[in-house]
Amino acid sequence: MRANPTAQLKGFADHYEKCIQSTTQYERLMSETNQDKRLKLWADLTMIARRQEIWDICRSAARFCLLYDN
């Protein structure tokens, strides 16, 4: 039986928000570390997530890296 599309979309949105909040918490936690090292780590994570088609991690990492794009 197929799930309700509205409920499924809400589930995706909730999961995305949870990932974004985790990223924000991580950013606060790591605010005193080397920014270049952190950026390279997240860029590597994004590349690996894309290769393995893990899109939630990829989107969160991409959003995190955009915070450092001046």
Buried (B, 14 or more C-beta within 10 A) or exposed (E): EEEEEEEEEEEEEEEBEEBBEEBBEBEEEEEEEEEEEBBEBBBEBBEEBBEEEBEBBBBBBBBBBEEEEE
